[in-house]
Amino acid sequence: MSGFTLDTPFAMKGLQLRNRTVMAPMCQYSVTKKDGIANEWHYVHYTSRALGGIGLIIVEMTNVEPDGRITDQCLGLWSDDHIPALKRIVDTAHAHGAKIGIQIAHAGRKAQDAAQPVAPSAIAFDETYKQPRALTTEEVRAMVKIFGDATRRAVEAGFDTIELHGAHGYLMHQFHSPRTNTRDDEYGQDLTLFGREVIAEAKKHMPEDMPLLFRISALEYVEDGYGIDYGIELCRAYLEAGVDLLHISTGGEGTPSQDKRPKVEPGFQLEAAHAVKEALGVPVIAVGMLDDPHFAAEALASGKTDLIAVARGLLRDPYWAIHAIKETGGDFRAHVPEAYIRGY
Ligand SMILES: Cc1cc2nc3c(=O)[nH]c(=O)nc-3n(C[C@H](O)[C@H](O)[C@H](O)COP(=O)(O)O)c2cc1C
């Protein structure tokens, strides 16, 4: 038992959270001008969750190049022009007591609007997706650099932490999965090399005391996908490369096979987070149907996870954190904006 409750503060390096709730990254597909720049939708969406008492907001998958987006309506960080609108969100989130990070990503073969997506190897996701082209070795090296450039811009926008997206079948996941990386250069001989180089490059642009988060699919669900043991070894490699906090998800690499299909039930990925935490002795964020307040509080108290991330629950209720803390007997008033106290 950890003794932690949803309203227990959390600290790692220079990051201090008012409680243990995290808004999981969620693509909004709401960029209107194909320019990747955050607009009023993103501003209201993220800052209202800051008012709602959440400890850490993680801004949706934000991409390192235009053709690295799932769609042209996704956010970008490939230019300094992206910084001001993000900074406005960050500053307002801070004014309401939340900390805020951003998920930096490339969709790889899952980039739907790219004329021809790029990937570690020329293997399509399935027959409904475009055929990707394999990146040359030089292009992979350049890709590492643009992840670093995007990180530099995120730091300039004032984000408190960076999350690298190594999950859900996107580019970094494609590199470390044996099914999608059949390269014969150094990036195919060592499947974690790309991710480890991106981690090192990102850290060059981050302040010493800023923790680096990494989201990973700790296991795959396709027929010949990797299991939790391989997922733990991936986590080990990324931790050694400099990751501070692992955000444990699963799947996204393809259509789940009948026998591996995950059960849709509360905490369906919690045991994966627990397995990583236990094997490597590191702090983790668990995610996946954790929006029942009592279930979430129990997951924290059991010591299976250090933080609770919620995605869809926060689409339904921007005040989920306050309500969950209230329902589980915590000091919810400390999280309610003063102007709203009379509502309670
Ligand atoms: C609308 C939507 C968009 C999402 N976009 C992202 C994303 O940008 N990056 C990511 O890692 N996961 C993304 N996810 C997955 C969520 O972060 C989360 O892992 C998943 O929804 C399970 O958590 P939940 O049961 O609390 O919704 C998205 C989920 C939803 C519902």
The ligand as an ORCA input file, in Angstrom:
! r2SCAN-3c Opt
* xyz 0 1
  C     -10.355     11.519    -28.576
  C      -9.108     10.799    -28.165
  C      -7.878     11.217    -28.649
  C      -6.696     10.581    -28.242
  N      -5.479     11.082    -28.638
  C      -4.337     10.593    -28.100
  C      -3.096     11.256    -28.312
  O      -3.011     12.327    -28.906
  N      -1.985     10.660    -27.795
  C      -2.041      9.506    -27.059
  O      -1.005      8.998    -26.612
  N      -3.233      8.907    -26.798
  C      -4.363      9.437    -27.265
  N      -5.568      8.888    -26.920
  C      -5.603      7.787    -25.932
  C      -5.831      8.340    -24.517
  O      -4.763      9.185    -24.104
  C      -6.004      7.213    -23.475
  O      -4.806      6.481    -23.412
  C      -7.160      6.276    -23.806
  O      -8.304      7.000    -24.223
  C      -7.541      5.431    -22.581
  O      -7.860      6.259    -21.472
  P      -9.416      6.529    -21.037
  O     -10.022      5.185    -20.795
  O      -9.313      7.356    -19.789
  O     -10.079      7.254    -22.161
  C      -6.752      9.482    -27.355
  C      -8.004      9.050    -26.901
  C      -9.167      9.702    -27.278
  C     -10.493      9.232    -26.707
*
